[in-house]
Amino acid sequence: MFIHNGAASHHFITAHGYHVFSCSSEIETSVSRMQDAVIVFNCQGFHDIEHVTQQAFTLKQKFGASLRVLVKESKPCIRYNDFHMLINAGVQSIIEHHRSDSVLFDQIRLASLTKMDSHNIDLPTLQGYFQSPLMHSGIQPFDDFFNITNDVISKIQHSQLEFALVELIPFSSVPMSEATSYCKLKRKGDIATCVNGRLVLFFSSLRLYEVSQALSNVFTVATNEIFSQTNTLTKHDDIVAKLHTLNQHHLGTAEALQNTTVKKTVLSSSKAIKVDWEMV
C-alpha cells in the first residue's frame, strides 16, 4: 500500500504501516515487484488534477488490473468533469476533501478487494472528452469575454461538458473596483468581466450544484458580503440571451461616452483685470 505524503495525516500513515511517496517514479519499481498494489494520489488544487490523471493513466496502462488507484482530494478542487476524467484514467475511487481518514481507510480496504481494468483509450482523447477547450483564465475586457464565451458554448453545448454563467451585482456601497479585487480566477477555463455595474463570470466546466463551491474558491471573501444579487444561468439559450443583453448595455455605454462633450468655462478675458478701488 503506497500513499502520497499529503493525502493523510502522518499519524494515520504510520499507524497503518503504509509506504509514503512524493512522486510516482519513486514507487514504480516497488509496484512492479508486487502481485497487487494500492496507490493513493493526492490533489491539493486544480493544478494537480491533470498531472494525477497522467500518472494514474500511465501506471494503469503498465500494470493493469493488479494496480488499484485512489485519489484523495485535500482541498475542494475536483469538479464533475475532473471526476469522470480520473475514473476513465483508471482511478477506482475519489475521496472528497471533507471525508475523514477512516473513510479513506475504508476505501483503501475496498480497493484491495476489487479490480478495475485499464480503458482502451489514449490519454489525449480522454483529456479532450473531459477538459474545457477554453485556455483563458482571469478578468477579460468585455468584448473578449463576449466573443470567447459565445464561441466556447457553441462548441461544447452538445458535448458531455456543462457550463455556467454567473451574474453578480454588488451592493451600492461596494465599488466595482473593490468587488473585482476580491475575484481571483486561476483555473484554466474560468473567466470574468465587468459590465453595466455587475461582475459576470463564465465557468466552462461546471454543474449547477458546484457553483456555490466554485464561488467560494474564486472569491477571497464571502460573496453575500459584497453582492446583493446572484443570477446563475446554465442553459445555452439563456446564456446567449444574457450575453446579448449585456452587449447592448456595453454598446450603449460606449456610445454615450463618445457623445459626451466636456464643457469648458468661458472667461470674458484671458487675464484678470486690476480693480480701481476708488471707482468702486
Backbone hydrogen bonds in HBPLUS format (Angstrom, degrees):
<---DONOR---> <-ACCEPTOR-->    atom                        ^
c    i                          cat <-CA-CA->   ^        H-A-AA   ^      H-
h    n   atom  resd res      DA  || num        DHA   H-A  angle D-A-AA Bond
n    s   type  num  typ     dist DA aas  dist angle  dist       angle   num
A0019-HIS N   A0001-MET O   2.98 MM  18  6.17 172.0  1.99 161.4 159.4     1
A0002-PHE N   A0038-VAL O   2.85 MM  36  6.15 172.4  1.85 169.1 171.6     2
A0040-VAL N   A0002-PHE O   2.86 MM  38  6.32 144.9  1.98 145.0 156.5     3
A0003-ILE N   A0019-HIS O   2.81 MM  16  6.15 161.4  1.85 167.3 172.2     4
A0021-PHE N   A0003-ILE O   3.14 MM  18  6.24 144.1  2.27 138.4 141.5     5
A0004-HIS N   A0040-VAL O   2.91 MM  36  6.05 153.8  1.98 161.6 167.6     6
A0007-ALA N   A0004-HIS O   3.04 MM   3  5.41 168.3  2.05 118.8 122.6     7
A0005-ASN N   A0021-PHE O   3.05 MM  16  5.93 145.3  2.17 159.6 161.1     8
A0013-ILE N   A0009-SER O   3.10 MM   4  6.41 162.6  2.13 153.1 157.4     9
A0014-THR N   A0010-HIS O   3.00 MM   4  6.15 172.6  2.01 156.1 157.9    10
A0015-ALA N   A0011-HIS O   2.91 MM   4  5.85 154.0  1.98 145.6 153.5    11
A0016-HIS N   A0012-PHE O   3.31 MM   4  6.42 143.0  2.45 140.8 147.6    12
A0018-TYR N   A0013-ILE O   3.13 MM   5  5.44 157.8  2.18 157.2 156.3    13
A0017-GLY N   A0014-THR O   3.20 MM   3  4.92 150.5  2.29  94.1 102.9    14
A0026-GLU N   A0023-CYS O   3.08 MM   3  5.86 155.7  2.14 121.3 127.5    15
A0027-ILE N   A0024-SER O   3.09 MM   3  5.58 147.5  2.20 112.0 120.2    16
A0031-VAL N   A0027-ILE O   2.88 MM   4  6.12 160.9  1.92 162.4 167.7    17
A0032-SER N   A0028-GLU O   3.15 MM   4  6.31 151.5  2.23 142.4 149.5    18
A0033-ARG N   A0030-SER O   3.17 MM   3  5.39 143.1  2.31 101.8 112.0    19
A0034-MET N   A0031-VAL O   3.11 MM   3  5.35 156.8  2.17 108.7 115.8    20
A0037-ALA N   A0066-SER O   3.19 MM  29  6.66 154.3  2.26 159.9 161.6    21
A0068-ARG N   A0037-ALA O   2.84 MM  31  6.15 163.2  1.87 156.3 162.0    22
A0039-ILE N   A0068-ARG O   2.81 MM  29  6.23 158.7  1.85 161.4 168.1    23
A0070-LEU N   A0039-ILE O   2.78 MM  31  6.11 158.4  1.82 163.9 169.7    24
A0041-PHE N   A0070-LEU O   2.86 MM  29  6.19 165.2  1.88 153.9 149.8    25
A0072-LYS N   A0041-PHE O   2.85 MM  31  6.18 166.1  1.87 150.0 152.6    26
A0043-CYS N   A0072-LYS O   2.92 MM  29  6.22 159.1  1.97 155.7 156.3    27
A0074-SER N   A0043-CYS O   2.85 MM  31  5.88 156.2  1.90 141.4 149.5    28
A0048-ASP N   A0045-GLY O   2.95 MM   3  5.65 162.4  1.98 121.9 127.4    29
A0049-ILE N   A0046-PHE O   3.31 MM   3  5.52 147.9  2.42 104.1 112.4    30
A0052-VAL N   A0048-ASP O   2.90 MM   4  6.04 165.8  1.92 163.2 167.3    31
A0053-THR N   A0049-ILE O   2.92 MM   4  6.08 157.0  1.98 149.4 156.2    32
A0054-GLN N   A0050-GLU O   3.04 MM   4  6.29 157.3  2.10 146.2 151.5    33
A0055-GLN N   A0051-HIS O   2.98 MM   4  6.28 158.3  2.03 149.2 155.2    34
A0056-ALA N   A0052-VAL O   2.86 MM   4  6.02 171.7  1.87 157.1 159.1    35
A0057-PHE N   A0053-THR O   2.92 MM   4  5.99 164.8  1.95 150.0 154.8    36
A0058-THR N   A0054-GLN O   2.96 MM   4  6.04 165.8  1.98 148.2 152.2    37
A0059-LEU N   A0055-GLN O   3.02 MM   4  6.17 168.3  2.03 154.3 157.4    38
A0060-LYS N   A0056-ALA O   2.96 MM   4  6.06 160.2  2.00 150.0 155.7    39
A0061-GLN N   A0057-PHE O   2.97 MM   4  6.11 153.9  2.04 148.1 155.2    40
A0062-LYS N   A0058-THR O   3.13 MM   4  6.30 140.7  2.30 137.8 148.2    41
A0063-PHE N   A0059-LEU O   2.84 MM   4  5.99 164.5  1.86 155.7 159.3    42
A0064-GLY N   A0060-LYS O   2.74 MM   4  4.81 141.6  1.88 126.9 135.6    43
A0067-LEU N   A0064-GLY O   3.20 MM   3  6.03 167.2  2.22 121.4 125.3    44
A0092-GLN N   A0069-VAL O   2.75 MM  23  5.79 161.8  1.78 163.9 166.7    45
A0071-VAL N   A0093-SER O   3.03 MM  22  6.48 152.3  2.11 154.9 163.2    46
A0095-ILE N   A0071-VAL O   2.82 MM  24  6.22 159.8  1.86 162.6 168.9    47
A0073-GLU N   A0095-ILE O   2.91 MM  22  6.05 178.2  1.91 169.7 169.2    48
A0082-ASP N   A0079-ARG O   3.04 MM   3  5.22 119.6  2.42 101.7 117.0    49
A0083-PHE N   A0079-ARG O   2.92 MM   4  6.23 155.8  1.98 156.3 164.1    50
A0084-HIS N   A0080-TYR O   3.14 MM   4  6.48 161.0  2.18 149.6 152.3    51
A0085-MET N   A0081-ASN O   3.01 MM   4  6.15 151.6  2.10 140.2 148.6    52
A0086-LEU N   A0082-ASP O   2.88 MM   4  6.09 161.9  1.91 154.8 158.8    53
A0087-ILE N   A0083-PHE O   2.98 MM   4  6.22 162.5  2.01 151.5 156.7    54
A0088-ASN N   A0084-HIS O   3.00 MM   4  6.07 161.4  2.03 144.2 149.2    55
A0089-ALA N   A0085-MET O   2.97 MM   4  6.12 123.4  2.30 134.1 149.1    56
A0089-ALA N   A0086-LEU O   3.08 MM   3  4.94 133.9  2.30  92.0 105.3    57
A0091-VAL N   A0086-LEU O   3.05 MM   5  5.59 163.4  2.08 149.3 144.9    58
A0090-GLY N   A0087-ILE O   3.10 MM   3  5.34 154.6  2.16 103.2 111.1    59
A0099-ARG N   A0096-GLU O   3.06 MM   3  5.58 164.1  2.08 118.4 123.4    60
A0103-VAL N   A0100-SER O   3.15 MM   3  5.39 127.9  2.43 100.7 112.9    61
A0104-LEU N   A0100-SER O   3.20 MM   4  6.60 155.9  2.26 145.2 152.0    62
A0105-PHE N   A0101-ASP O   2.87 MM   4  6.16 154.4  1.93 147.6 154.3    63
A0106-ASP N   A0102-SER O   3.03 MM   4  6.29 155.3  2.10 141.4 147.5    64
A0107-GLN N   A0103-VAL O   2.99 MM   4  6.28 155.3  2.05 150.2 156.6    65
A0108-ILE N   A0104-LEU O   2.95 MM   4  6.21 148.7  2.05 148.1 157.1    66
A0109-ARG N   A0105-PHE O   2.98 MM   4  6.27 160.2  2.02 152.5 157.1    67
A0110-LEU N   A0106-ASP O   2.93 MM   4  6.16 159.4  1.98 146.7 152.7    68
A0111-ALA N   A0107-GLN O   2.89 MM   4  6.00 157.6  1.94 142.6 148.8    69
A0112-SER N   A0108-ILE O   3.03 MM   4  6.24 148.3  2.14 144.2 152.4    70
A0113-LEU N   A0110-LEU O   3.09 MM   3  5.33 145.8  2.22 102.8 112.9    71
A0114-THR N   A0111-ALA O   3.23 MM   3  5.19 157.3  2.28 101.2 108.0    72
A0126-LEU N   A0122-ASP O   3.09 MM   4  6.34 159.6  2.13 152.6 158.9    73
A0127-GLN N   A0123-LEU O   2.90 MM   4  6.14 164.1  1.93 161.3 164.7    74
A0128-GLY N   A0124-PRO O   2.94 MM   4  6.08 148.0  2.04 140.2 149.4    75
A0129-TYR N   A0125-THR O   3.05 MM   4  6.33 139.4  2.22 144.4 154.3    76
A0129-TYR N   A0126-LEU O   3.20 MM   3  5.25 128.9  2.47  95.7 108.3    77
A0130-PHE N   A0126-LEU O   3.38 MM   4  6.68 149.9  2.48 146.3 152.7    78
A0131-GLN N   A0127-GLN O   2.83 MM   4  5.49 133.2  2.05 153.1 158.0    79
A0189-GLY N   A0136-HIS O   2.79 MM  53  5.64 167.7  1.81 161.8 166.1    80
A0138-GLY N   A0190-ASP O   3.05 MM  52  6.57 141.0  2.21 155.8 153.8    81
A0192-ALA N   A0138-GLY O   3.13 MM  54  6.13 142.9  2.27 136.1 132.9    82
A0140-GLN N   A0192-ALA O   2.70 MM  52  5.92 160.5  1.74 161.5 164.6    83
A0145-PHE N   A0141-PRO O   2.92 MM   4  6.15 167.3  1.94 161.5 165.8    84
A0146-PHE N   A0142-PHE O   2.77 MM   4  5.92 165.9  1.79 163.5 166.1    85
A0147-ASN N   A0143-ASP O   3.11 MM   4  6.28 165.2  2.14 145.4 148.9    86
A0148-ILE N   A0144-ASP O   2.84 MM   4  5.92 168.6  1.86 157.3 161.2    87
A0149-THR N   A0145-PHE O   2.95 MM   4  5.92 169.4  1.96 150.3 153.9    88
A0150-ASN N   A0146-PHE O   3.15 MM   4  6.18 164.3  2.18 143.0 147.9    89
A0151-ASP N   A0147-ASN O   3.02 MM   4  6.10 158.7  2.07 144.8 151.0    90
A0152-VAL N   A0148-ILE O   2.89 MM   4  6.10 163.5  1.92 156.1 160.3    91
A0153-ILE N   A0149-THR O   3.05 MM   4  6.16 177.3  2.05 157.5 158.4    92
A0154-SER N   A0150-ASN O   3.23 MM   4  6.24 145.6  2.36 137.9 146.7    93
A0155-LYS N   A0151-ASP O   3.23 MM   4  6.44 137.1  2.42 138.2 149.0    94
A0155-LYS N   A0152-VAL O   3.01 MM   3  5.15 129.1  2.27  99.3 113.1    95
A0156-ILE N   A0152-VAL O   3.02 MM   4  6.29 152.4  2.10 155.3 163.0    96
A0157-GLN N   A0153-ILE O   3.02 MM   4  5.40 124.1  2.35 135.8 142.0    97
A0159-SER N   A0156-ILE O   3.05 MM   3  5.03 166.7  2.06 110.1 113.3    98
A0206-LEU N   A0162-GLU O   2.85 MM  44  5.59 152.1  1.92 121.8 130.3    99
A0164-ALA N   A0203-PHE O   2.98 MM  39  5.27 157.3  2.03 148.2 154.7   100
A0203-PHE N   A0164-ALA O   2.86 MM  39  5.27 168.4  1.87 164.2 167.0   101
A0165-LEU N   A0233-LEU O   2.80 MM  68  5.12 162.4  1.83 152.7 158.9   102
A0233-LEU N   A0165-LEU O   2.83 MM  68  5.12 163.6  1.85 154.3 159.9   103
A0166-VAL N   A0201-LEU O   2.79 MM  35  5.08 164.3  1.81 150.2 155.7   104
A0201-LEU N   A0166-VAL O   2.80 MM  35  5.08 166.7  1.82 151.6 155.1   105
A0167-GLU N   A0231-ASN O   2.75 MM  64  5.01 166.5  1.77 155.5 158.8   106
A0231-ASN N   A0167-GLU O   2.88 MM  64  5.01 163.0  1.91 146.7 152.4   107
A0168-LEU N   A0199-LEU O   2.79 MM  31  5.11 163.6  1.82 156.3 161.2   108
A0199-LEU N   A0168-LEU O   2.86 MM  31  5.11 163.4  1.89 157.4 158.3   109
A0169-ILE N   A0229-GLN O   2.98 MM  60  5.20 168.7  1.99 151.6 154.8   110
A0228-SER N   A0169-ILE O   2.76 MM  59  5.89 138.3  1.93 152.7 162.2   111
A0229-GLN N   A0169-ILE O   3.36 MM  60  5.20 151.0  2.45 142.4 145.5   112
A0171-PHE N   A0226-ILE O   3.03 MM  55  5.98 151.2  2.11 133.1 137.2   113
A0174-VAL N   A0171-PHE O   2.92 MM   3  5.35 163.4  1.95 116.1 121.7   114
A0178-GLU N   A0175-PRO O   3.05 MM   3  5.31 124.2  2.38 101.5 115.1   115
A0179-ALA N   A0175-PRO O   3.04 MM   4  6.41 163.6  2.07 156.0 160.4   116
A0180-THR N   A0176-MET O   2.88 MM   4  6.04 161.4  1.91 153.2 157.9   117
A0181-SER N   A0177-SER O   3.13 MM   4  6.21 140.4  2.30 132.7 142.6   118
A0181-SER N   A0178-GLU O   3.11 MM   3  5.09 122.6  2.45  93.8 108.5   119
A0182-TYR N   A0179-ALA O   3.30 MM   3  5.64 148.4  2.41 104.1 112.3   120
A0183-CYS N   A0180-THR O   3.01 MM   3  5.27 157.4  2.06 109.8 117.1   121
A0220-THR N   A0182-TYR O   3.07 MM  38  5.39 151.8  2.15 141.3 149.8   122
A0184-LYS N   A0218-VAL O   2.88 MM  34  5.19 164.8  1.90 143.9 148.3   123
A0190-ASP N   A0187-ARG O   3.13 MM   3  5.79 150.8  2.22 145.5 143.6   124
A0204-SER N   A0189-GLY O   3.17 MM  15  5.42 160.4  2.21 144.4 149.7   125
A0191-ILE N   A0202-PHE O   3.07 MM  11  5.37 162.4  2.10 151.4 154.3   126
A0202-PHE N   A0191-ILE O   2.79 MM  11  5.37 167.1  1.81 153.9 155.9   127
A0193-THR N   A0200-VAL O   2.88 MM   7  5.41 141.8  2.03 146.0 158.1   128
A0200-VAL N   A0193-THR O   2.89 MM   7  5.41 171.4  1.90 163.7 166.4   129
A0195-VAL N   A0198-ARG O   3.03 MM   3  5.55 161.4  2.06 155.0 160.9   130
A0198-ARG N   A0195-VAL O   3.06 MM   3  5.55 138.5  2.24 113.6 124.7   131
A0210-GLU N   A0207-ARG O   2.85 MM   3  5.37 152.0  1.93 116.7 126.1   132
A0211-VAL N   A0208-LEU O   3.20 MM   3  5.52 166.6  2.22 113.1 117.2   133
A0214-ALA N   A0210-GLU O   2.92 MM   4  6.10 157.9  1.97 154.2 161.4   134
A0215-LEU N   A0211-VAL O   2.88 MM   4  6.14 159.8  1.92 159.1 163.3   135
A0216-SER N   A0212-SER O   3.08 MM   4  6.33 149.9  2.17 141.7 150.1   136
A0217-ASN N   A0213-GLN O   2.98 MM   4  6.27 143.4  2.12 143.7 153.6   137
A0218-VAL N   A0214-ALA O   2.92 MM   4  6.13 146.3  2.03 145.6 155.4   138
A0219-PHE N   A0215-LEU O   2.97 MM   4  5.98 168.4  1.99 152.8 154.5   139
A0225-GLU N   A0222-ALA O   3.04 MM   3  5.60 161.4  2.08 116.0 121.8   140
A0226-ILE N   A0223-THR O   3.18 MM   3  5.55 152.3  2.26 108.3 115.7   141
A0227-PHE N   A0223-THR O   2.84 MM   4  5.74 149.5  1.93 161.1 169.4   142
A0239-ILE N   A0235-LYS O   3.01 MM   4  6.25 157.5  2.06 158.1 164.7   143
A0240-VAL N   A0236-HIS O   2.99 MM   4  6.24 161.5  2.03 155.2 160.4   144
A0241-ALA N   A0237-ASP O   3.00 MM   4  6.17 159.4  2.05 145.7 151.1   145
A0242-LYS N   A0238-ASP O   2.98 MM   4  6.18 156.3  2.04 143.6 150.2   146
A0243-LEU N   A0239-ILE O   2.88 MM   4  6.08 161.9  1.91 152.3 157.2   147
A0244-HIS N   A0240-VAL O   3.00 MM   4  6.22 151.8  2.09 144.3 151.9   148
A0245-THR N   A0241-ALA O   3.03 MM   4  6.34 157.1  2.09 147.4 153.0   149
A0246-LEU N   A0242-LYS O   2.92 MM   4  6.17 165.2  1.94 156.2 159.9   150
A0247-ASN N   A0243-LEU O   2.86 MM   4  5.99 149.4  1.95 143.3 152.2   151
A0248-GLN N   A0244-HIS O   3.02 MM   4  6.30 149.4  2.11 145.6 153.1   152
A0249-HIS N   A0245-THR O   3.14 MM   4  6.50 155.8  2.20 148.5 154.3   153
A0250-HIS N   A0246-LEU O   2.89 MM   4  6.12 155.3  1.95 145.6 153.2   154
A0251-LEU N   A0247-ASN O   2.82 MM   4  6.05 163.2  1.85 153.6 157.1   155
A0252-GLY N   A0248-GLN O   2.92 MM   4  6.03 153.5  1.99 143.2 151.0   156
A0253-THR N   A0249-HIS O   2.90 MM   4  6.11 153.9  1.97 147.7 154.2   157
A0254-ALA N   A0250-HIS O   2.99 MM   4  6.23 160.5  2.03 148.8 154.1   158
A0255-GLU N   A0251-LEU O   2.96 MM   4  6.10 156.1  2.01 144.8 151.2   159
A0256-ALA N   A0252-GLY O   2.98 MM   4  6.11 154.6  2.05 142.4 149.5   160
A0257-LEU N   A0253-THR O   3.03 MM   4  6.27 152.7  2.11 146.6 153.4   161
A0258-GLN N   A0254-ALA O   3.11 MM   4  6.36 149.9  2.20 142.0 149.9   162
A0259-ASN N   A0255-GLU O   3.06 MM   4  6.30 145.8  2.18 145.7 154.4   163
A0260-THR N   A0257-LEU O   3.38 MM   3  5.23 150.7  2.47  94.4 102.7   164
A0279-MET N   A0276-ASP O   2.95 MM   3  5.60 151.6  2.03 118.0 126.4   165
A0280-VAL N   A0277-TRP O   3.25 MM   3  5.14 151.7  2.33  96.2 104.6   166
